[in-house]
Amino acid sequence: MNTHVIFYATSCQYQGTRMSSSAPETKEHYNHSNVKFLGLELAPLHIPWHRRMETVSVIHWLTVFLFSGFICIGFCIYLLYTSFYWVSLLIFAWVYYDRKCSRQGGRRFESVRKWRVWMHTRNYFPISLHKTADLDPKNNYVFGFHPHGIMSMGAFINFSTDATGFDEKFPGIKGTVLTLQGWFYIPFIREYLLAASVCDVSRDSIDWILGKSGTGNAAVVVVGGATESLEANPNVHRLYLSRRKGFIKRAIVNGAHLVPVYSFGETDVFVQMPNPEGSRLRKLQAYLTNT
């Protein structure tokens, strides 16, 4: 097994006044709003259209990440109590029949990876991908991605989509981002993730990508997991590695190359409530993380 330092995925926190490099607007042009409703200061009407599209695209991904599971499951349960109950039964039957897909390389659609919404999301932060060496498509790779952050925006945008030019920078390499298996038990959202080249992070899944899918594959593992997300605070860089060696073992077993990836600014994207060690909030978060 070889070890390479290949590239860094960079994402920056949106402060509300960032200018796109391709736009002539100035900070003062739309920094403040004069319109208020029920005590809330609304966004100025003269914010450029491209900026509004970027905001909508990020809201879209936040909705998918935070609410899609509840919405999809709730919809299927609702149908069970209507004359369309058979639709829910068919959906659940399909999820069961297709349950191995997320462990067998997924169902990647290049058209989904190239949706324009991902480019708008990239521009919002912005997110960029910096390459420091080439990857030989004759080999397979495990990308050890750090840090987790709240939503791993850098991992998804850089490797599940082509918004930052991954296909051009690493020709012949097919990246697959790995996430919690539970996502693939949820109707509809599982199809969305599979189409975007996302699979589950189980051992079987990694072995399939590295050992049964030919060469030119890259399994992207967000090593710190949900535990590391609890440390995602601005200007804090704390990684969980000492007990996260399984991905290294899978790389050795499958003869894959290990590629460290660091997402600068990932922990600056969101500001979560203070959760120091020993606090009630931290104990609750730790409990939910381990259940």
C-alpha positions in Angstrom: 0.0 0.0 0.0 1.3 3.4 -0.9 0.5 6.7 0.8 0.1 9.9 -1.1 -0.7 13.5 -0.1 -2.8 14.3 -3.1 -5.1 17.3 -2.6 -7.1 19.5 -0.3 -10.7 20.3 -0.5 -11.4 23.9 0.6 -14.7 25.4 1.8 -15.1 28.8 3.4 -17.8 30.0 5.7 -20.4 32.4 4.2 -20.5 35.6 6.1 -23.4 37.2 4.3 -21.4 39.7 2.3 -19.2 37.5 0.1 -18.8 38.6 -3.5 -18.6 36.3 -6.4 -15.3 36.8 -8.3 -17.3 37.0 -11.5 -19.7 39.7 -10.2 -19.0 43.4 -10.0 -21.1 44.1 -6.9 -19.5 45.6 -3.9 -20.0 44.8 -0.2 -21.9 47.9 0.4 -24.2 47.2 -2.5 -26.3 44.7 -0.7 -24.9 44.3 2.8 -27.9 45.8 4.6 -31.6 45.6 4.3 -34.1 48.3 4.9 -37.1 46.0 4.8 -38.4 44.6 8.0 -41.3 42.2 8.7 -42.4 41.2 12.2 -39.1 42.4 13.5 -37.0 40.4 11.0 -34.7 42.1 8.6 -35.3 40.8 5.1 -32.8 40.4 2.3 -32.5 43.4 0.0 -34.5 43.1 -3.2 -31.4 44.1 -5.2 -29.4 41.1 -4.3 -28.1 39.7 -7.6 -30.0 36.8 -9.1 -27.0 34.5 -9.1 -26.7 35.0 -5.3 -30.3 34.1 -4.8 -29.8 30.9 -6.8 -26.8 30.0 -4.7 -28.8 30.5 -1.5 -31.7 28.4 -2.8 -29.4 25.6 -3.8 -27.9 25.5 -0.2 -31.4 25.5 1.3 -32.2 22.6 -1.0 -29.3 20.5 0.4 -30.1 21.5 4.0 -33.6 20.3 3.4 -32.4 17.0 2.0 -30.0 16.5 4.9 -32.2 17.6 7.8 -35.8 16.9 6.8 -36.0 14.5 3.8 -35.9 11.4 6.0 -38.9 12.5 8.1 -40.8 13.7 5.0 -40.3 10.5 3.0 -41.1 8.1 5.8 -44.1 10.2 6.9 -45.4 10.3 3.4 -45.2 6.5 3.1 -46.9 6.0 6.4 -49.6 8.4 5.5 -50.3 6.4 2.3 -50.8 3.3 4.3 -54.0 4.8 5.7 -55.4 5.8 2.4 -56.7 3.9 -0.7 -53.2 4.2 -2.1 -51.7 2.0 0.6 -50.5 -0.4 -2.1 -48.1 2.3 -3.3 -46.3 2.3 0.1 -46.2 -1.5 0.1 -44.6 -1.4 -3.3 -42.1 1.2 -2.1 -41.1 -0.8 1.0 -40.9 -4.0 -1.1 -38.5 -2.2 -3.5 -36.3 -0.9 -0.6 -36.0 -4.5 0.7 -35.3 -6.0 -2.8 -32.7 -3.4 -3.5 -31.2 -3.4 0.0 -27.8 -4.6 -1.3 -27.3 -1.8 -3.8 -25.6 0.6 -1.4 -23.1 -2.1 -0.6 -22.4 -3.0 -4.2 -21.2 0.2 -5.7 -24.5 2.0 -5.9 -26.4 3.3 -8.9 -24.4 6.3 -10.2 -25.9 8.7 -12.8 -23.4 11.2 -14.3 -26.3 13.5 -15.2 -27.2 13.9 -11.5 -23.5 14.6 -10.6 -23.5 17.4 -13.1 -26.7 19.2 -12.1 -26.3 22.9 -12.1 -27.6 23.1 -8.5 -24.2 21.7 -7.3 -22.4 24.6 -9.1 -24.6 27.1 -7.3 -23.8 25.3 -4.0 -20.1 25.4 -4.8 -20.2 29.2 -5.4 -22.2 29.9 -2.2 -19.3 29.1 0.2 -17.2 28.9 -2.2 -15.8 25.4 -2.4 -12.7 24.5 -4.4 -10.6 21.4 -5.0 -6.8 21.7 -5.0 -4.7 18.9 -6.5 -1.1 18.3 -5.6 -0.4 15.1 -7.5 -1.8 12.8 -10.1 -3.7 9.6 -9.4 -3.1 6.6 -11.7 -6.5 5.1 -12.8 -4.8 1.7 -12.8 -5.1 1.7 -9.0 -7.8 2.0 -6.4 -7.8 4.5 -3.6 -9.2 5.2 -0.1 -9.6 8.9 0.5 -9.4 9.6 4.3 -11.4 12.8 4.5 -11.0 15.2 7.5 -12.7 16.9 9.3 -16.3 15.7 9.3 -17.8 19.1 10.0 -21.6 19.3 10.5 -22.6 18.1 7.0 -19.4 17.2 5.2 -20.1 19.7 2.5 -16.6 19.5 1.1 -16.8 15.7 0.7 -20.1 15.7 -1.0 -19.6 18.7 -3.4 -16.0 17.7 -4.4 -16.5 13.9 -4.8 -20.2 13.1 -5.3 -20.6 15.9 -7.8 -18.4 17.3 -10.5 -19.0 20.9 -9.4 -15.3 21.5 -8.6 -13.9 19.6 -11.7 -12.9 16.3 -10.1 -13.4 14.4 -13.4 -11.1 16.7 -15.2 -8.5 16.9 -12.5 -8.4 13.1 -11.9 -9.4 11.5 -15.2 -10.3 7.8 -15.0 -11.0 8.0 -11.2 -14.6 7.4 -10.0 -15.2 8.7 -6.5 -17.8 7.2 -4.1 -18.6 9.0 -0.9 -19.5 6.7 2.0 -22.1 7.5 4.6 -24.3 5.9 7.3 -26.2 2.8 6.1 -29.4 4.1 7.7 -29.9 6.6 4.8 -30.4 3.7 2.4 -33.4 2.4 4.3 -35.3 5.6 3.6 -37.6 5.6 0.5 -36.8 8.2 -2.2 -33.8 9.7 -0.5 -31.9 6.5 -1.0 -32.4 6.8 -4.8 -31.2 10.4 -4.6 -28.0 9.5 -2.8 -27.3 6.4 -5.0 -27.6 8.5 -8.1 -25.1 11.0 -6.7 -22.5 8.2 -6.2 -23.0 7.8 -2.4 -22.9 4.4 -0.8 -22.9 3.1 2.8 -19.7 2.9 4.8 -19.8 -0.8 5.7 -16.9 -3.1 5.2 -18.8 -5.0 2.5 -19.3 -1.7 0.6 -15.6 -0.7 0.8 -14.5 -4.2 -0.3 -16.9 -4.1 -3.2 -15.6 -0.7 -4.4 -12.0 -1.6 -4.0 -12.0 -5.3 -4.9 -15.0 -6.1 -7.2 -15.4 -3.0 -9.4 -12.2 -3.0 -11.4 -9.7 -0.2 -11.1 -9.9 3.6 -11.0 -12.2 3.6 -7.9 -11.9 5.9 -4.9 -13.8 5.2 -1.7 -14.2 8.5 0.2 -14.4 7.8 4.0 -15.2 10.7 6.4 -13.0 9.2 9.0 -14.1 11.0 12.2 -17.8 10.2 11.7 -20.6 11.7 13.8 -18.3 11.9 16.9 -16.0 14.3 15.2 -19.0 16.5 14.1 -19.5 17.4 17.8 -16.2 19.2 17.6 -17.2 21.2 14.5 -16.8 24.8 15.7 -15.2 27.7 13.9 -11.5 27.8 14.2 -11.4 24.4 15.9 -9.4 21.6 14.2 -9.8 18.4 16.2 -9.7 15.0 14.6 -10.7 11.6 15.8 -8.1 9.1 14.4 -6.8 6.8 17.2 -9.8 4.5 17.1 -10.6 5.0 13.4 -8.2 2.5 11.7 -10.7 0.3 9.9 -10.4 2.2 6.6 -6.6 1.7 6.7 -7.1 -2.1 7.2 -9.5 -2.2 4.2 -7.0 -0.4 2.0 -4.3 -2.9 3.0 -6.5 -5.9 2.4 -7.6 -4.7 -1.0 -4.2 -3.3 -2.1 -5.5 0.2 -2.4 -3.6 3.4 -2.1 -4.3 5.6 0.9 -5.0 9.3 0.2 -5.3 11.8 3.0 -7.7 14.7 2.3 -8.2 17.8 4.5 -11.1 20.2 4.0 -9.9 23.6 5.2 -12.8 25.7 6.5 -15.2 22.7 6.9 -15.7 23.4 10.6 -16.3 27.1 9.9 -19.5 26.5 7.8 -21.8 26.3 10.8 -21.8 27.7 14.3 -23.4 25.2 16.7 -24.5 25.7 20.3 -21.7 25.6 22.8 -21.2 22.0 23.8 -18.1 21.7 26.0 -17.1 18.3 27.4 -19.3 17.4 30.4 -22.2 19.7 29.5 -25.7 18.3 29.3 -25.9 19.1 25.6 -22.7 17.2 25.0 -23.9 14.2 26.9 -27.2 14.2 25.0 -25.3 14.5 21.7 -22.9 11.7 22.6 -25.9 9.5 23.6 -27.7 10.1 20.3 -24.4 9.5 18.4 -23.9 6.1 20.0 -27.5 4.9 19.6 
